[in-house]
Amino acid sequence: MKHREQYFFRFLKRGSIFLLVFCLVGCGASGSDRSAGKAEEQKTEVQLEVQGTVDIPNYYHKGNLFLPQADGKVTEEQEGVSLDLSHTDQGYFMVAYQGSADKLMVQVEGSDNIPYRYYFEPDGRYNALPLTAGNGNYAVSAYENVGDNRYALVFTKTVDVVLANEVLPFLYSNQYVNFNEDTKAVTLAKKLTEGKTELEAVQAVYEYVVKNIVYDEEKAETVKSGYLPNVDETLKTKKGICFDYAALMTAMLRSSGIPTRLDIGYATNIYHAWISTYLEETGIFYEALQRAGVFPDYVIQMAKLGEETGNLDVTMKGLAAYYEREENTMQDIRSAISYPLMILCMLLTIMLVMIVKVMPVFNQVYEQLGSQITGPAAVLLKTGEVLKQYWVIPAVFICIFAAGVWWLLKTIKGNTVLRRLTGRFFSSKSIVKRLNSARISSALSKIAVQVDEEVTAEIQNFVSVIEPTMVIILSILVGALLLSVMMPLMGILSVIG
């Protein structure tokens, strides 16, 4: 999409702890990725699962800033790659590179079998890499860049990890989320969260970011592999891609003592970044959505129904899939309408030029031949004279028309009106019926996917009909205009001849 302000939350209940996820629509590519691939528009994924009770200390506003250290107690060095494994119990290890290659890639894969990739310049500076898969063995592999996007294996090592507690990896600064005592985002977070409960603090940080940071479309199109966010730069410019949004929120929450996990990867074929926040407070989910003031009633009511029936996880997954399909369908509709509108604009422009510029030339020819334009051509000539004299009026109408088109295609309310308008055209009634079927069957994913495919096919059929129709109409109108002038002119010339 292009960027749309849609936000969803994900709760993971673990005893008295909740995991809250914020997903920001729209995302650019990142080199610090779970897997390579082209960046695409971001959507959301919602999940709830229940696990056993855990005993985790509360770090909120305890004055601790979790900064990684490479103190050299447990180290290894191979081929210019230095590993400091002194603090794996805290959920991180340190890596520095002083080799001969232009770039080093370190891949970390834990028991969750998800490979995370991190990139290093040969500057010898240590960077912290998180151990996010909990206790167990991690495969750490180092690859040197040998040209373009090709890498050669330097070594692979297994690291055994036993965490002091499971949230520590989500409190420390690291390569993705880099902050220290002097980071402006840390100072801002302290100001925003002072005197608030954990849940209020998360909401305050969330509201600040979504209200003050705008999505950077240009950066999303040009960002290169290996990009790492700078949280203070995001604060300064007040814009960024989804990786910047997520890193800024994560830095602000971690520095406040709220364990926050940052993930980047794919939801189906959609590449994006999201964060998960561990909270000790509990509450009613749908009421939190209602207080946020950014969610439609449909989402709130479905969340309420899911909580009351004990199926919130299923409901949230269904909502995520529903809105993903809605956006894909609206994108198809916008694409289908854009081309006919462009043809219509061309048609109006050509007719306007013919009436205002070409018809007076023909009129001069008629006058030189001692005759006058009559019939429809005379009406068009008079129309052209009026338009030249009162050009402001058509200019205002054109501006209103352009603004209306933009509103229909680019705003949420406009999209709603656009759906209604499509139902009034005979050729699109079947599309609307199928759209309604897709919404009704959104809880039945297989049926919904099949209906969505049929909707796409209907839209393509509609476009295949409307495009040549518009071209034919354009040709007929221009031809009729020329004939209305040329036929009498040819009669006059034949008499003179």
Helices and strands as residue ranges (DSSP letters): E 7-8, E 13-14, E 18-24, E 50-51, E 75-78, E 81-84, G 88-90, E 92-97, E 104-109, E 115-120, E 127-130, E 136-147, E 150-161, G 168-170, H 184-193, H 198-212, E 214-215, H 217-222, H 231-237, E 239-240, H 242-255, E 260-267, E 270-279, H 285-292, H 297-309, H 312-353, I 354-358, H 359-368, H 376-389, H 392-410, H 412-422, G 426-428, H 429-440, H 445-496
